[in-house]
Amino acid sequence: MARLLIEGFGSSNFSIWTSSSLVSGGAFAGYAAQTGVKTLGASISKCYMSAKIYIYESSFGPQMTWVYFKDSNGVVIGTVITDSSRYVKIYKGTTAGTLLGTSVSPLSLGIWYLFECYYEPLNNYGKFQVKLNGVTILEVTGDIDTTAGLENILSFGIGPSTGGQALTSYYIDDVVFDDAGWIGNSYIQLVVPTGVGATAAVWTPSTGANWSCVDEIPASDTDYIKANVAGYVDTYGCNNLTGTIGSVKAVRVMARYAYEGTPTPTKQKIAILVNGTNYYGSDLTPALSYQYAEKLWELNPNDNAAWEDADISALEIGMATVA
């Protein structure tokens, strides 16, 4: 495994989080973060996290939790916060647990920081490390117990893990979790449908062009495409990435879907078109009410190599019906 979650908040919804009370700061912008929790399908032994963080008020309450980890029993086993004086602290467990380290200097107001964390929960020789702008400011290693519960991670979160903490006065953006290695300075860009794709509008639009029925941010449930034949694929051309692209680490495609009546196809799946070939996510069983799904491709499925900027420029995204 590698990438576990990527979140740039540009989609104006928080469907990739298992639960959240995140509050939007506007499309294409960093969001005023409250809480977001992600539960994995299986536990892992270690976790890396990267995000951009920004504090814009000096009186923001007792503390801010930047990241916390829970084991498979649902116990908070490790936490990173800034306290009311903006010093970074790491704890075994919650802030009611054991303080493992405090930064030498406080964070400044009105500055974007690249915040990174590595956590390995072990009863002996565990590790907890925090970097700011690529420089290690806290490190706990050696014969140390770094877990307040089990020696695994099943879920992680941003924002407060317990009550009584400030929920505003800061921003967090470009959030990435990974279990393979340090993430570094990553940026997450939004790609949306901007024109007709190679499949030439197989699904039926509610009005206008197919691609213009699925490009809204936030999503509109009165503007949609529909199909009642299994095996129909609809994909759309998208905008290019902006700026100088060093490398592309992953592509995550999101979709909102539902069914009505008694359709012939019983399932749907996310589709992408790469170099003339369609690739798909897992089969999805729609409900009468709309729900979100996602598929993350860490490698280009067409050549099983890292994505390139040119791949994204030619990428088409969409949906397919399944019998």
C-alpha positions, -999 to +999 in steps of 0.1 A: +000+000+000+010+037-002-015+065-005-044+061+020-061+094+015-057+126-005-079+156+002-077+191-013-112+201-004-119+215-038-150+193-043-170+210-016-179+177+000-162+154+024-174+120+011-140+103+014-140+108+052-159+082+072-173+110+093-167+148+093-179+182+104-155+200+081-166+235+071-159+249+036-137+279+032-148+282-005-142+261-036-106+258-047-094+272-014-081+258+018-109+249+042-115+260+077-110+226+093-131+212+120-130+174+121-126+146+096-121+109+104-111+081+080-115+045+089-094+021+068-105-013+055-077-030+074-053-019+102-017-008+094+015-007+114+026+028+107+014+060+091+028+092+075+007+124+072+013+157+054-007+189+053-005+226+049-015+244+082-022+280+090-032+297+122-048+332+118-059+341+154-039+343+186-068+335+209-081+303+195-090+283+226-072+257+246-056+238+217-058+225+182-054+189+172-036+185+138-038+147+136-047+118+158-046+080+154-070+053+166-064+015+169-087-013+159-105-010+193-113+027+185-089+040+211-070+072+205-034+060+207-015+091+195-021+128+190-003+159+177-016+193+188-006+229+191-014+243+226-028+277+235+007+292+231+011+275+197+038+251+208+036+217+190+031+187+213+029+150+208+010+127+232+006+090+237-031+087+236-052+119+239-041+151+255-051+136+288-024+109+282+014+110+284+031+140+269+060+127+248+075+159+235+071+197+230+086+219+203+114+244+212+096+272+195+059+281+189+043+284+155+038+319+141+005+334+131-004+341+095+021+317+080+015+285+060+035+256+072+042+223+057+033+199+085+044+163+084+041+135+109+053+099+112+037+076+137+046+040+146+026+027+176+046+002+195+049-008+232+087-008+228+108+011+203+079+030+189+084+062+169+067+096+167+082+124+146+070+158+134+085+180+107+078+216+098+089+228+064+110+196+060+129+201+093+123+177+122+111+196+153+100+167+174+112+131+175+105+103+200+124+071+193+143+044+212+129+022+239+097+042+242+060+031+244+042+053+218+007+037+219-021+041+245-037+010+231-029-016+205+001-017+182-019-009+150-038+020+133-073+015+119-084+051+117-070+086+117-084+121+119-077+158+116-093+183+140-104+176+176-105+140+188-123+150+220-145+179+231-135+213+244-111+222+216-112+251+192-129+244+159-121+275+140-092+300+137-071+279+115-069+264+080-057+230+068-053+220+031-036+194+009-040+166+034-023+133+025-020+101+045+004+073+034+018+041+049+049+038+027+071+069+033+075+106+039+051+125+016+068+159+013+054+191-002+024+178-021-003+199-038-038+186-047-055+200-078-091+197-088-099+182-123-135+184-135-154+176-167-151+204-193-162+188-225-175+158-245-155+126-243-147+098-266-179+078-257-200+105-274-228+109-248-240+073-243-260+082-212-290+106-214-286+141-199-313+158-179-307+189-201-279+201-224-246+183-228-237+152-207-205+167-193-223+199-182-247+178-161-219+164-139-195+193-135-211+212-107-194+221-075-211+215-052-231+187-069-267+193-081-291+164-078-315+180-103-288+180-130-278+145-140-272+118-166-290+085-167-289+051-184-310+020-183-288-004-204-260-024-189-225-018-202-231+019-211-199+040-205-199+078-204-166+097-201-157+134-204-127+155-212-113+175-183-092+205-175-055+204-174-033+207-144-018+242-137+016+253-128+049+233-130+041+197-123+071+178-108+053+145-106+018+131-101+015+107-071-021+096-074-054+103-092-087+100-072-120+101-090-152+108-072-188+102-083-223+108-070-249+082-079-283+067-073-311+048-090-349+052-095-376+028-105-366-007-115-335-003-138-321-031-159-285-025-147-282-031-110-248-016-104-226+013-115-188+019-114-164+048-118-147+048-153-117+065-167-104+065-203-066+064-206-049+061-240-080+047-257-087+021-230-114+022-203-105+013-167-129+009-138-134+010-101-153-016-081-189-023-088-212+000-068-248-008-057-268+024-059-295+034-035-327+055-039-309+084-023-276+098-037-243+086-023-207+092-031-180+068-043-143+072-050-116+053-068-079+060-063-053+050-089-018+055-076-003+043-110-015+049-145-034+016-152-025+018-189+012+012-184+014+005-146+038+034-143+036+067-125+011+092-138+025+121-159+012+156-166+004+146-202-016+116-189-039+139-169-042+163-198-056+134-219-076+118-191-114+113-194-135+105-163-171+092-160-193+063-151-204+029-164-235+008-159-232-029-148-257-057-151 
